[in-house]
Amino acid sequence: MKVLIADDEEHVREGIELAVDWAEFGPLELLFAEDGQQAIELIRAHKPAVLFCDMNMPGMDGMTLLNIIREEGWNTQIIVVSGYDDFVYTRATIKANAVDYILKPFRKQDLEQALERAISAWRKLENSQLHSWETENRLKRADAILYEQKLAMYFKGEAPFHDGIRTALGKVGLAGSGIRAAMLLLRNRTELVERRFYGDAELFFFAANNIAQEILREYGAYYLCRLDDYQWLLLTVEGGRADSADRHKRYTGKVVSAWESTVGFRTLTGICEFAADADKLPASIGAARAALLKCELLSPAETSRPVKELPSLADQSLLMRTALKNADKRYAAEIVRSFAEALRQRGSLQLKDLQACTIEANLLLNQMRRVHSNENDSADLFIPLWISDLKEWENMLVGQLWSLIEEGGGDGFEGRGIQAVKDYIHRHFQEDISLSALSERFHFSPQYIAKKFKELYGTTVVTFLTEVRMEKARSLLRHTDIPVAELAQQLGYADENYFGKVFKKHTGLSPLQFRKQPRDS
């Protein structure tokens, strides 16, 4: 918080500075001005909370200064300190909605009482504006989500083009013609959301959208839309440029590269070669998706072999049924790992090939669920069609088979097993813990761990892990002088800022504020 003292007499400025016990009002930074012109320049640059102002100054006097402050809408609270008991000055003070009019020579008590009222008024105004800003921001976010949902249905061909779609496109900044489409498929989404964004998918999209905004700001109009968890759509407006096709590809590539270098997520890209009008977008999006389906999923080293026939998961169905019948999780995992390795050894695996395997896997899973599950009302098991990372696909299929065994009561030691998960989190809270990692370690499906942990302990795995980390953080902040950045690393947070936000959410204080509290509090 900043306080500005404006008076043409140096001894008056010093007198106010020496008279007030500033420490009583919290951390303050004092600024000084010799006339009204200096004062308004400092107000514009520093936005002080309080202004002590003389009325009779050379150049720009106090009355002119007060008029400018109110005309420009500054929240600065004004305390007039004048040597003149003049009605004109008093009237100007009232019009400026000043806190007080103090005559020279002033008393310490008068200055401090006026300062206390000024700071209180400033804080109320700031909080009110912050609340209004937050409310407006929430409404904007709600509108953005509504537009995204409405447009996603149109982009996927699930809703016809109508005036509401045209309006929504206008709201997100897209013109009616010359729109180019690129389909972006997130390859390691599950890993990133769990490990780097701690399960917060909205924070993940927020980070990705901010990066895209930085890249595309110089491009012009664009819109990044989530069609589902894996498929994102990037639309840009060409603006009549002759090089619009190349420019669209170049900027899409910049966004994808920035995502990988900054956040660490990998992306497959399918680009439509032609621009489209707003009412023809599903066709151009379909062309971009067709290009996406031809993307190669294997590494260059894996594609150096001769291409073999695509293996069929149905050939493994008998082995899978045997594993389920015997409740043998290790055998079930071995079957899936072996099939995934056959895909890696095939010599080529395009996205359309993996989707064929996904469709086959989903059919088998639901056939087996009807036979092996004791839960008649359990939801269908499925692997998302647009998974494009073979390792993620493999882990998800293993997890679904384990879910079938667990639904059939074949996990064998559910209580002791979930207790082991809890004990492991307690001992390894500083490590990179996720549901996927716990699943691999304890041979439970991620869904099973999440469900049983909540049933047994009344909280989620992520919440429990955060509470353990926050307990350790409070202890370290109280009893050590370890820098906050190093402390965050020790607790398993790669980002010091994110740790600070989580800590403040749980305690109401920043880590540094918490550390400054008395040790016995």
Phi, psi and omega in degrees: 000141184238146178233131180251130176247115184244112178201141182283348180259122184298321183294332177289316177301315179294323180298316177295318180299318183280333185285327187269135173275086189297329182299334180292343185253014179089183181293120181231147173246126182266136176238152183227142178223144181267346179203179183294325181295314176299320183297313183292327177295320178291323178296316179295326183276324190243347179050059182295154179284324186225143175236119165271123192226129170278154180264329185255087180236150178292159180072242176277116182276180185297320181297316178296317179300314181297321178298316181295319180302315182285323178297322181275353172079028179286147179277357183306127179272136191252133171237112180277129175239108189227153176267003185239123175270075189246132181299324181299316179293319180297318180297318178297323179295317180295317180298327180278001180058041181290159182284321185201161175234107186250130180272142172279146354288138185268162176253147178308315183298319181296316180298314185290322177295318178295319179297319179298316178294321182295315180295319179298316180296319180297317181295320178297318180293316179297316180296321179296317180291323177296318179297318179297319179296317180295320178297314179298321180294319178298319179295320178297318179296319179297318177297318181298319179294319179297314178298318181297316180296316181295315182289324179300321178297320178291315181299327180275000179081016182267353179217143180285164175284133178209181184299327178296322177292317178300317179296316180297320177298320177296322181295327181267006171091018180258132178284177185278349183214169178066035182264131179249145187239140172226127175270130181241122184248121184278119188276319184243039184301310185301314180299314183293314181298319182288313191271315185268327183250013171052043175082001184267094182293327179292322177295322177300311180293322179301315180296315180297318182293322178296319179295315179300321180298319179298319182288317190270358182303320181279348181284311185134216183288135177206166176209128177253120187234135174273119175275326171200193183299330186254324184268121172242149182239127176251117178249136176228156179255126189287333177067025175075012180283146180289331182261026188298323181296311179295322181294320177299315179296319183296316182286327174298317177298322178297318180297313181298318179295319180294321176301314183291318183286328185269312186255333176097013178256144186261148189223138167265145184233133172235124186243133174282138185275354182232155176273159183219155171284164184303322184278000179242013185298321179305327179291316180291326177293322176298322178293320177295321179292324178297320177295324180296320182296340180271359182294139178277132183262342182273160178284161178305323179295324182282339181267005180280351181273160173298142183282129179257171178293145180294122180293155181253128178291335179299333178294341180262004187297322180296317179296320179297317180296324177296316179298319179293318181299320181270003182052043185258095183293321181297319180293319178301316179295321181297321179298313181293316179301319180295319179294317179297323178294324176297324176294321179293328183274001186290332182103340176197142176211096177279163181302321180296329177292315180294326178294324176299319177294323180295315178300317179296317180297317180296322177297314180295318181301315183282333171296314181290327179299318181296334181270319192259338185278139175272351182263099184295333183260012181293148181289155176299142175270138179203158173253130180304136186297331189261017169298133182235003177255121186296323179295318177296318178300315180299311181296323181290321178294318175302314180299323179291322176295319177296324177300319178298316178297318181291322177296329179278004179080020185260016181280338169088321185210057189301314182297309180295326181294316180288328173298323177295323176298314180298316179298321180297317179298319179299320184278333187238030185302334183279354182271172181279086186263131176217167177299322180296316179295318178296323179299314180295324185284319188254000177059039167244151174290152177303321180297320182293315179300314181299315183293309184290324178298317179295321180295318185281323189242358176069020179208166179273163178299315182297317179296318180296316178300317179296319180296320177298315180296320180292324176298315178294322180297315179300318180295315181294322180291326180286321194247001178224167176249024180299131177304147185300321180298316179291321179298318179300317178298317180297331182271359177099011179257118179286335185249115180299321180295319179295319176303315180300320179294317180296316181298315181294325178298325183274330186246343184083359181230152172287161177305318180293319177297319179296319182294328182284348179294153175304142185298332183271004182274000000 
